[in-house]
Structure formats: C-alpha cells, structure tokens
Amino acid sequence: MSDQEPNNSPEPSGVDLARVALRAAKEAARARGDAARQKKQARRGGLRSGARADGRDPMALGSAINRLITERGWEAPAAVGGVMGRWPQIVGEKLADHCTPQRYDEDERVLIVQCESPVWATEVRRLAPSLVARLNEDLGHGTVRQIKVLGPGGPARRFGPLRAPGSSGPGDSYR
C-alpha cells in the first residue's frame, strides 16, 4: 500500500454545484425580502408581533417592572424600598411603632430613620449596629453602611408670648 490512498468521494459535478449556488441565491433573496418587509412595516406604524413570541409581545406587569429595574440598575434602591415596607418585621413591632424609615441615600448608603421622641431616637442609635447587620443580611453586604437617626420634628412656631429670640420652636432642643 502507498502512503496516499485514493479519494473515494467523487468531485462535485456541475449539477451539484448548480444546486448549491441555487440554494445560496434563494437564502440571500429571502433575507433581502425579510429586510424589505420589516422596513415597510416600520414605515406603516411600527413592527408588529407575528405568530411566534418575540421581544415586542405584551408581558406581565411584574416581569416588565423586574426587567426595568435590572436594565436601569435599580436593584439596591428597590430592595431598600421593600425593606421600608417590611420595617415592622425587620426591627420588631415595638420599635416600628415609634420609628419609621424616611429615605435611603444610595450614594452614601445611609438609611434615615425618624423617631417620635428623643428616648426612641437614643434607643435606635444604641441598636444601630445590629440593625445595620440585620438589614445587610437581608439586602446584601454593604447595602446599608449607617443609620442616621432624626429626632421628632414639629411645626416651627414663629409667634407667641413664650417664644425666645433665636429659637426655632419646641423641637429646637431635639436637633
């Protein structure tokens, strides 16, 4: 036997080459026709979904919102918003009755909590490290770095017989 064995497969004949060329021409024409049809539909008022599912089909509201949150990078603010809704389950009913989360500063990663009295503000400041740990456990590490506690706020009294000059009102000792 020799090192080179004869090739048993025959060379493509003219008929086979013609079939291959015809198939390629049909595919190219189909692609041009699809592109032309899409342009025509776009001019008529937009592309419409056909029988098969694609990105233009309607979707459930929850899926659309989740997609929007992911596309915009709003995962952390949305998660913190969920925590604000579940505040009593996270911190306990007693603390939630006297303190409410006001807002979340995403840049500083600070949760701002308003308390109804200076006593509760002090209690939240004392519990802040454990609350931060509990929130990060729920939201992901590093989502909340600090809890800023605000004392009670009240309307500023500008006039009255017992108002001291320079005072901002009854809540000025809380700030």
N, C-alpha and C positions, 0 to 999 in steps of 0.2 A: 504494500500500500504506500501511497505517496503522502507527503505532508499536507498537500492541498487536496481536499475531496471536492468533487464536482458539486455545484449548487443544484439541488433537485427542483427548486422553485423556479418556474419559468418567469422570464421578464414580462412586465405588463405589456399587453398588446395595445394596439390603437383603440380598440373598443373599450378596454378597461380605463385607459387614460381619458377617453371622452366622457365616461360615466363619472369619474372623479371631478373633472372640470365642470360638468353639468351640475353636480351636487353643490360644489362650491359657489357657482353662479346663482343657484336657487337660494342658498342661505344668505348671500350678500343682498339679493333683491328683497328677501323677506325682512332683513334688518333695515334696509332703506325704507321699506313700506311702513314698518312699525314706527320709525322715527318721524316719517312724514305724517302719519296718523296722529301721533302724540302732539306734534306741532299744531295740527289742525284743531284738535280738541282743546288745546290750551288757548287758541285764539277764540274759540266759541264760548269760553266761560270757565275754563278750568278742566283739569283731568278728573275723570270720574272712575270710581272703582268698578271693576268688572266682576265676573263670576268668582274669581279667586281672591283670597284675602291679601291685602297689601297695607302699607302704612297709611293710606287715606281712608280706611274704613273707620266707622264710629267705634269708640271704645268706652268701656265703663268709666264712670267719673273717678272712682278710686284709682284705677290704672292710669288715667290721664294725669291726675294730681301727683301720683308717685313718679311718673315719667318726668313731669315738670320739675319736681323737687330734685331729682337726680341730675337732670340736664343743667339746672341753674346752680347746683352745689349748695342747696339749702338744707342739707341733711341735719347739721348741728342745730340751726335755729328751729327747725321743725321738731326735732327731738326735745329741745328745751320747752317749746310750746306745749308739747304733750305732757311734760313734767308739770308745767303750771296747771294743767287741767287735772292732774292726779296728785296735786300737792298734799291733800289730807292723807292719802295712802302712803306717801313717801315720808312725811315728817310726823305723822300722827294727828289724830283728831284734835287733841287739846291744843297743840301748838298752832295748827292750821286755823283754829277758831280765833286766834289773836294776832296772827301774822299772815300776810299774803304776799306772794311774789309779784313785783310790779313790772319788771322788764329784765331783759338779758342783753348785756353789751357783748356782742360777738367778738369785737376786736380785742377787748381787754379780758374776755371770758369771765365776766363778773355778773353774778345774779344779784339783783337789787330787791330787797325784801322790806316791806313797810310793816311796822308793828303798831298796835293800838295804844301802847303805854311804854314808858321808859323801862319798866320792870321786864316786860316781854322782850324789848329790844336788847336788854342786858342778857337775858336767857338765850336768845338766838345768837348773840355774839359768843357766848360761852360754848354753845353747841355747834358753832360754825365749822370747825374742822371735821367733826363726824358727819355733818350734813353734806359737806363738800365730798367726802369719801363716798357717802351713800348715793349722791347724785352722779358722780363719776362712775360708780359701779353700774348704774342704770343706763347712763348715756354713752359711756366710753371714756377711757382715761384722758384727762386733760381738758375735758369739755368745760368744766367749771373750775376755775382756779381760786376764786374768792367769793364770799358772800358779803355784800355791803348792806348794812342794816340801817334803815331810816327810822327815826322815832315818829311819834304821832304828829300829824300836821293838822292845822286848823286854819280857819279864815283869819286873815290879819285884821285886827281891829285898829282902825286909824283914828277914831274919835271916842271920846268918853271921859268922864270925870276922873277915872283911876288910871289913866294911861300915862306912863312915864316917858319923857322925851327920849328918843332914840330906840325905844322898844319896838319890836316887830309884832307884839301881841302876846297872847297867853302861851304860845308854843315856843317862845324865843329861848327858854331855858333847855329845850329838848335838843337843840341843834349843836 
